[in-house]
C-alpha cells in the first residue's frame, strides 16, 4: 500500500524555522513528482511546492518563494520542506502527496500542523 506520512510540524514564533518531513512507506520516490500542500482554517487546500522525479526541478508558490526549500534524500524515501522566515500566514496543516502536474494522486494523510504565533 502506498502511503506518505508527514511529520515535523509545531509551534514556532514569527521569523523562525521548521523542517517538515514526508516519509514514503512501501515504495521509493524515484519515479514520482511529489509536492507539499497546506490548508489553513477556513480556506481551501493549496499547493506550496513540488519537486520533479526526472531532473529535480522545483516549483514554489509565490507566497513561499525565497523562504521555503523542497528537497529529497539520496535514498529517495523521504522528502523535506525547509521553512524559514515563517509568518503567521503560514499557519496551516501541511500535507505531502504524489502529484501529476498539480493533481494529487493519493488519498490525503493526516498532515502535520504548523502554527506560527508569538
C-alpha positions as CSV (number, residue, x, y, z in Angstrom):
1,X,0.0,0.0,0.0
2,X,1.4,3.4,-1.0
3,X,1.5,5.7,2.0
4,X,3.1,9.0,2.8
5,X,3.5,10.2,6.4
6,X,4.1,13.8,7.3
7,X,6.0,15.0,10.4
8,X,7.9,17.9,11.8
9,X,5.3,20.5,12.5
10,X,4.9,22.5,15.6
11,X,4.6,25.9,17.2
12,X,7.2,28.5,16.2
13,X,7.5,32.2,16.5
14,X,7.4,34.6,13.5
15,X,10.7,34.6,11.8
16,X,11.5,31.1,13.0
17,X,12.2,27.9,11.1
18,X,10.8,24.4,10.8
19,X,11.7,21.4,8.7
20,X,8.9,19.1,7.6
21,X,9.4,15.5,6.5
22,X,7.4,13.3,4.3
23,X,8.3,9.6,4.5
24,X,7.2,7.1,1.9
25,X,6.1,3.7,3.0
26,X,6.1,0.7,0.7
27,X,7.8,2.5,-2.2
28,X,10.5,4.9,-3.1
29,X,10.1,8.3,-4.6
30,X,12.3,7.8,-7.6
31,X,9.7,7.9,-10.3
32,X,7.2,10.3,-8.8
33,X,6.8,14.0,-8.7
34,X,5.9,14.9,-5.1
35,X,4.6,18.1,-3.6
36,X,3.6,19.9,-0.4
37,X,0.2,21.3,0.1
38,X,-1.3,23.2,3.1
39,X,-4.8,24.0,4.4
40,X,-5.4,26.9,6.7
41,X,-8.5,27.2,8.8
42,X,-11.5,28.2,6.7
43,X,-9.5,28.1,3.5
44,X,-9.1,25.6,0.6
45,X,-6.0,23.4,0.4
46,X,-3.3,25.0,-1.8
47,X,-0.1,23.8,-3.4
48,X,3.0,25.1,-1.7
49,X,5.9,23.4,-3.5
50,X,6.8,20.4,-5.6
51,X,9.8,18.6,-7.0
52,X,10.0,16.6,-10.2
53,X,11.2,13.0,-10.4
54,X,13.2,13.4,-13.6
55,X,15.6,16.4,-13.1
56,X,14.8,17.5,-9.6
57,X,13.3,20.8,-10.8
58,X,11.3,22.6,-8.2
59,X,8.2,24.8,-8.1
60,X,7.2,27.2,-5.3
61,X,4.1,29.2,-4.7
62,X,4.8,32.9,-4.8
63,X,3.8,33.2,-1.1
64,X,6.7,31.0,0.0
65,X,9.3,31.6,-2.7
66,X,12.7,32.5,-1.2
67,X,11.7,31.2,2.2
68,X,10.9,27.5,1.7
69,X,13.1,24.9,0.1
70,X,11.9,21.4,-1.0
71,X,14.4,18.5,-1.2
72,X,14.6,14.7,-1.3
73,X,17.1,12.5,0.5
74,X,19.5,10.4,-1.6
75,X,17.7,7.2,-0.7
76,X,14.6,8.8,-2.2
77,X,12.3,7.6,0.6
78,X,11.9,11.0,2.3
79,X,11.1,14.4,1.1
80,X,11.6,17.6,3.1
81,X,10.3,21.1,3.3
82,X,12.7,23.6,5.0
83,X,10.7,26.6,6.1
84,X,12.5,29.7,7.1
85,X,11.3,33.2,8.0
86,X,7.9,31.8,8.9
87,X,5.0,34.2,9.0
88,X,1.6,33.8,10.8
89,X,0.0,33.4,7.3
90,X,2.0,30.1,7.0
91,X,-0.1,28.6,9.8
92,X,-1.9,25.6,8.4
93,X,-1.9,21.8,8.3
94,X,0.8,20.7,5.8
95,X,0.3,17.6,3.6
96,X,2.5,15.8,1.1
97,X,1.3,13.8,-1.9
98,X,2.4,12.4,-5.2
99,X,1.4,14.7,-8.0
100,X,0.8,14.6,-11.7
101,X,1.0,18.2,-12.8
102,X,-0.8,19.9,-10.0
103,X,-3.1,17.0,-9.3
104,X,-2.6,15.0,-6.1
105,X,-2.7,11.2,-6.7
106,X,-3.1,9.5,-3.3
107,X,-5.6,9.8,-0.5
108,X,-4.6,12.6,1.9
109,X,-2.8,11.6,5.1
110,X,-3.2,13.3,8.5
111,X,-0.8,16.1,7.7
112,X,1.3,18.0,10.2
113,X,0.2,21.2,12.0
114,X,2.4,24.3,11.7
115,X,1.4,27.2,13.9
116,X,3.3,30.5,13.6
117,X,2.5,32.7,16.5
118,X,4.1,34.9,19.1
